[in-house]
Amino acid sequence: MPVHYLTEAEVGRLVTMDLALEAVAAAFRKLGCDEGENIPRRRCQTDQVMMHVLPAAVKTLGAIGFKAYTTSKHGARFHVTLFDSKTGAMSAILEADLLGQFRTGAASGIATKKLARTDAATVGCIGSGKQARTQVLAMCKVRKVKQVKVYSPDAERCRAFAATLAAETGVDVEPVSSGEAAVRGQDIVITATNAREPVLQGDWLAEGAHVNLIGSNFLTKSEADVGVFRRASLVTVDSKEQAKLEAGDFVAAMSAGLLQWSDVLEFAPVLVGRYPGRETPEAITVFKSLGLGIEDVALAVKLVELAKQQGLGREILP
């Protein structure tokens, strides 16, 4: 069968945060109802290149495939490959940098919609890169956000990021001079950095805050100090199996006896009501996002459907 190919530019013409939220929510619901399968990220490397592979399947969505990407000193390259869920034939290949940014933002958006206070209206964001952008876009979709404060070490880049996001969202986005200034008093907190050491301290969090930790997927990297977990009433993660391999944010808190794996809930069962979510307005809730292949595959299926409807992409030989 022919294979439908979408370039990064074509994905950019199709993808929206609304579409990503719909696709990722469906993926989480399928996981929560034991109707989907997600395989934790696997990695291998040469002296100069690391490859990362994330497979997943959701038969009721007609979706099976994987995301694969490489990282090196030359940057990162991302693709999602889909297969026909009945015949196993390859059906589509998508360039997937932007796809990954939107699915990661959407995952935090779904978690925030479920776990944040319904009246949450202010956001603090540490980080001003591509992933930070889609995080804030998602927050503005799931809550009536009135103000965003953002911090990153590069002040000029932070100001430019704030101006761009303000224009994109219509929300007041203020660049600030420290992580603490971004976080204190905020209803929703995001960390979207490549930091190896914590950039978020638990003492900065307001009562009732919801936290999305999205930057680290290596055990040697952490964005949150142990104080975050000392104060958290609920800690969720997109995949517990994957977290045991990648959630560096948990390492110090577990070593200090402040967190145990039995305390950590997978988000999908929380979403579908198998476990309680936020129980009081004062509770501090945490969502640790590692990034799942099932999110990539679910969004890729939607994008290919749209592309065919709109005549985008091209057929290539299998």
Secondary structure, DSSP 8 states (H G I E B T S, - for coil): --EEEE-HHHHHHH--HHHHHHHHHHHHHHHHTT--EE---EEEE-SS-EEEEEEEEEGGGTEEEEEEEEEETTEEEEEEEEE-TTT--EEEEEE-HHHHHHHHHHHHHHHHHHHS-TT--EEEEE--SHHHHHHHHHHHHHS---EEEEE-S-HHHHHHHHHHHHHHH-SEEEE-SSHHHHHTT-SEEEE----SS--B-GGG--TT-EEEE-S--STT--SB-HHHHHH-SEEEES-HHHHHHH-HHHHHHHHTTS--GGGEEEHHHHHTTSS----STT--EEEE----HHHHHHHHHHHHHHHHHHT-SEEE--
